[in-house]
């Protein structure tokens, strides 16, 4: 009767990459007072995929128009740009060229342009070899699409900032803490780790 509430339902998040930290952060924002604990087995955050990628913030060039992926890409890019500006994190709109190097690739380039335009990719334009050289002297081809708002960031830095947000909201982030087992005990969650059990709730 009454059922559980966010005050007595603790949440443990396994994995301190950007996804785990984003989930933990979102929970603290949506449910103030919720006990949120993030566990990362490595000795620091974002050591795997989050810290080993190109750092590109995509503008939505390649996704199928009308798809959830296209919608979330556009929304997420704007949210990330705002977050990085607010927190003083690196975010550089260096732009991107998608190049057709020979005639066989022109048709595909035009199809990409149509989809990207439908997705509302900002500032997208087609450029000729002269335009390409003005943007990137080392690029060569018959034609290209220029996406000026494609950006790069440091996703590991973003992940660490998310962790700070979780802790500022009263949650916890633990490194060097692999989780070996999870059990329930009298309405609480018991997270087993090599260093001993951690009781949530």
N, C-alpha and C positions, 0 to 999 in steps of 0.2 A: 504494500500500500504506500503510495507516494513515490516509490521507485528511487533509484540512485540519482544523485545530482552531481554537477561538476565539482562540488565541494568535497565529495567523498569518493570520487573516481580518479585516482592518480593515473598518470600516463608515463610509461617508460618508453623511450625511443632508442632503438638499437642502431647505432651508426652515426658518426659525427662528420659525415660528408654534407654537402650543401642541401641535399634533399631532407635528410634527417633533421638538420638544424632548422631548415625552413618550416618543416612540420611542427617542430617544437615551438618555434617562435610564433607561428600562426595560432597554435593552441593557447599560448599565453595571452595573445591579443584578443582572441574571441571569448576566452573564459578566464577573466581575471580571478586570481586566487586558486586556480587549478594547479595541483602539484605536477610539475613536468620535470622529468629527469632524462637527460641524454647520456648514453654510454658509448664510448669509443674505445676500441681495443688498442689502437696505436697510441704512441706517446704524444701525439699532437693531432689536431683536427685537419680535415681535408687532405689527407695524405695519398689518397688513391685517385679516382677519376676526377674529383673536383680540383685537385692540384696538378693534374697532368692532362690538360686540354689546351686548345688553342686560345681560349679566352674570348672567342667571338660571341658577340651579342647579335643574333640574326635579326634581320628586318622583315622576314617572311617571304623571301623570294621564291622558294621552292615548294611551298606547301599548297595542297589542293584548295582552291578557293571555296569558301563556305565551310571548310572543315574546322573542327575544334582546335586542331593544331595551329592553323592559320590565325584563328581568333586569339588564342592564348599567346602566340608569339608576339603579336602586335601589342596586346595589353601588357604582357610581361616586360617587353622592351621599355615601354614608357615607365612602368613601375620601377624597374631596376635603375633606369637613368635618374629618376627622382630620388631613389634611395641612396645611390652613390653620391649624388650632389649634396644631399642632406648630411651624410656621414663623412664627407671628404674622402671618399674612396675613388680609385682611378676609374675613369670612364672616358674613353677617347673615341669620338666618331671619326675614324680614319677612312671610312668608306671602303667599297669593295668593287672590283671589276670582275664580271663574268664574261669570259672571252671565247669567241668562236675563232679557232685558229685556221679552219679551212671551210670550204663551201659545204661540206657534208654536215657541219655543225650549225649552219645558219638557221635552218628550220627549227631546230630544237631551241636555239637562242630566242627566236621570235615567240615560240610557245611559252617559254619561261617568262618572257616579258608580258605576255597577255595575262598569265596567272598572277604574276607579281603586281601588275596594275590593278587587277581585280581585288587583290588582297590589300590594296592601299599602301603599298610600300612607298614611303615618302621620298620625293625628289628623284625617283627612278627615271633614267633617260638612256637612250641608245647613243653610242658614240662611234665615230669612225676611227681609223688608225691614227689620225692626227690628234683627235680628242683623247684617245687612249694614252698617247705619248705625253700629252700635257698633264694627265693625272698620274701616270706611272711610266716613266721613261723605259723601264725594263720590260713592259708588257708589249706583246706583238700579236697581231691577228687581223682578221678581216673586219670584225665588228665586236662591240662589247656592250654590256649593260653596266651602267654605273649606279651603285646604290650608295649615296653619300652619307646616309645615317646608319649604315652597318658599323658597329662599334666593337671595341675590345675592352675588357675589364680584367681584373684579377679576382677570379671566382673564389680562390682560397681566402683572400682578404674579406670578400663578402661573407663567406661562411663564418669566419672568425667574428665578424661584426654581428651576425645573427646569434652566435653564441653569447656575446655580450648582452644582446637584447633579452635573451632568455634569462640570464642571470640577473639582469636589472629588474625583471618582472618577478623575481623570487624563485625561478627554477634553478636547476643545477646542470652542469655539463662536466662529465668526468672522462678524462683520458686515461690511457693505460689500464682500462677496465673492461676486459672481455667478459661477455655474459655467457655463462655456461648452462643456465637453467632458469626458468621462470615458473613460480608457483603462486597459488592464492592461499591466504591464511586469514580467516576471520574478516573478510572484506578488504584486506590489504593485498598488495602485490609484493612478493619476495623475489628479488633479483639476485641470483647466485653468481658470484664472481670469485676468481682465485684468491682475492683478498678478503673474502668473507661475504655474508649476505647483506643486501641493502633492502630495507623495508620501505615501501612506498605506501602511504595512507595510514 
